[in-house]
Amino acid sequence: MTGPLQVVLGTISVLFLFVSVVMAYRAVRAMVRIIRTGQPDGTRWGPVRTRLKTTLVESLGHTRMLKWSSIGVAHWFVFMGFYGLVLTLVEAFGEVWNPAFHIPLIGEWGVWNLFADIIGTGTILGIGYLIYRRQRDHPRRQGRKSRFAGSNEGRGYFVEAVILTIGICILLIRALKVSSGLTDAPGWSHPISGALANVMPDSPDLLTVVAFVKVVVSLTWLVVISRVLNMGVAWHRFSAFLNIYAKREGASGAPALGPLPAMTSGGKPIDFEDPDEDAVFGRGKIEDFTWKGMLDFTTCTECGRCQSQCPAWNTGKPLSPKMVIMDLRDHLYAKAPYLLGEKTASETAPDYDILKPSDEQVWASGYARIEGTNDAQAHRPLVGTLEEGGVIDPDVLWSCTNCGACVEQCPVDIEHIDHIEDMRRYQVLIESNFPSEAGVMLTNLEKRGNPWGMGGNVREDWIKELDFEVRMADGPLPHEVEYLFWVGCAGAVDDRAKKVTKAVAELLHTAGVEFAVLGSGETCSGDPARRLGNEFVFQQLAMENVETLNGVFEGRVPGTRKIVATCPHCFNSLGKEYPQVGGEYEVIHHTQLLGQLIEEGRLVPVTPIDRKVTYHDPCFLGRHNKVYTPPREILDAVEGLTTQEMHRCKDRGFCCGAGGARMWMEEKIGKRINVERTEEALELDPDVISTACPFCITMLSDALTSKKQNGEAGEHVEVLDVSQILLRSMQPVAAGVQGAASGADVGTKTDDVVGLDSAATEHDPK
């Protein structure tokens, strides 16, 4: 069935195929060369079996995409259409030459035809839904609230148009084969295209034309992306597999949350006592990133899921995790000729003073200040103001709270926090350029061992307020002591956090748990310094604590070196980061331990508390360490409590604003994050906003106090740790106990002594 039309279109198809394959080969080779200019990282390859399993589960199962169910389902069909129906492109080449062409062996196989029919239809419906969502959520409608704000919309439209066209061509070709009598496949194997065939003509030539359109559109897509290496919305179809495989937490398959990686240079951890002369401290230039970082930048799909969840972006700050990655990617590929030695930069940097921001995109996206490949691009600093020509604006860099929402939501496992922290490390350690108020915190850590600058003797003051003896660790712990209670800086010196410390101590004492504390022998875990970017101070504090802890646990085998911590930041550092400096301990959060004690019957809540509570997930307890259930189980164990979740909770919980060392930095841009979160809680009209972190208690309490002063919150509303609520339920009504502050009358209004008139609680009128 080959005629002049088929010969002409077939010849064009073959020539186009040759050109596009050559261009694609050159593009991939260039991309690999560029990514290989990054620093080495040998930790990304094993264990192979686990990493392969994770890659298959995340890609085929779409486990991360399905966090947004409807979009995830639609994308799964598009994904399956791209890879599962690649043979239809091979078939289309044959159909251009001969409309009756079938792939040998499987072309008439019923199962294959049914698969192609269903997935082809799913691809059309899936991309149709994604197109609809892009338009519904478009920045022209939603402004900054749109997750597509800052994305390259034209590239998205191009990719969507290609997928839609190819999907339609697949169904049309199959329908035309049926209507033209060119297939012997059983009728059940093409239910959708068979139905469509009823309105299609008997026209082999039309089939050839449609097949030609499919081929041309597919190859045009290949040519375009070969010319645009930073089109992540297209290239992620190939790079995402390797990016998922090489994710930081390869052994567990978890996202890159929890511990920060140790600082490395040349693929090896930096020895701060004797660093190499040419050691690279942090990331000051794009070429300082590892190859995995560059692969991250390349893989960004610009979907904006990270941006939509970012507390900084949602409160009017310039930080968009998406645009940080996009800016780094675009700068990388613009500077690539200089990195590869194809161009040589001038000896002096140009004058950046002439640059002027044109719109919000420039304010939020530093890359947009300088576009294209030029000397200005080669010289510009990675972090800098508009006048300095920086790729990332300092306000962007220092707005990050390290909450982990971006990493949690990213469907292709980009490690946003690691890259932000590496840039902070360079700014702090090399440039000494960071918010001035954070410098006070660092000085306090170095001189006093805590961010508040309090003397070491105050770490034991809370013990004097208890009516039972608390054992002090002096040398190796006796065998009968099960836990070392890590109090933390906040728990020892902050008045609000000290109440939590006393509550936990009271509960452990009540349950008969033998524990000890370090008292003045304890110093800061180093988390604020590390998250600010001062790895040197973190290393000092961590090694000092490890020496102390190893002395306390001397003679104890693994499994008996137990620490309980009330601060999620200490919990994360001691348990997840201290192994980097030789400290191996079994660290548990106090909500986990209290939950176990309730389950074992060693703690029995006896007093009902008739109040409405909403629980706020601390980022470093929830997203970073996946501890969501224990705090809620404690609240569920208290009779009388009514609990209600905020709409942003658990893995989509909203930050309090204190993480990433933001606790010690002024919040000068946009709305305060703690106010946003407190308002969200108050929408539920609770009596108590509960949490399990001293930083969260401080931030939420400050915002609540402001709301009370403005008459926007009832005077009876409290912010309490779950341990305080549990302790109140262990006591007779109105009995004052250490750490509980006011006994069982949680959230009682001043004119409602017994709580029968609480607007937030339904009561039986009988």
Secondary structure, DSSP 8 states (H G I E B T S, - for coil): ---HHHHHHHHHHHHHHHHHHHHHHHHHHHHHHHHTTSB--TTSS-SHHHHHHHHHHHHHS-TTGGGSHHHHHHHHHHHHHHHHTHHHHHHHHHHHH-TT---TTTTT-HHHHHHHHHHHHHHHHHHHHHHHHHHHT-HHHHGGGSTTTTS-HHHHHHHHHHHHHHHHHHHHHHHHHHHTT---S-GGG-HHHHHHHTTS---HHHHHHHHHHHHHHHHHHHHHHHH-TT-HHHHHHHHHHHHHHT-TTTTTT--S-SS----EETTEE--TTS--TT---S-SSGGGSBHHHHHHHHH-----HHHHH-TTGGGT-S--HHHHHHHHHHHHHHHHHHHTTSS---SS---GGG----SHHHHH-GGGGS-SSSHHHHH--SB--TTTT-SB-HHHHTT-----HHHHH-TT---HHHHHHHHHHHHHHTS--S-HHHHHHHHHHHHHSSTT---GGGGGHHHHTSSS--EE--SS--TT--EEEE-HHHHHH-HHHHHHHHHHHHHHHHTT--EEE-GGG----SHHHHHHT-HHHHHHHHHHHHHHHHHHTTT--TTS-EEEES-HHHHHIIIIIGGGGT---EEEEHHHHHHHHHHTTSS---S----EEEE---TTTTTTT---HHHHHHHHHSTT-EE---SS-GGG----S-TTTGGGS---SSS-HHHHHHHHHHTT--SEEEES-HHHHHHHHHHHHHHHHTTSS-TT-EEEEHHHHHHHHTS-TT---TTTSSTT-TT--TT-TTSTT-TTS-----
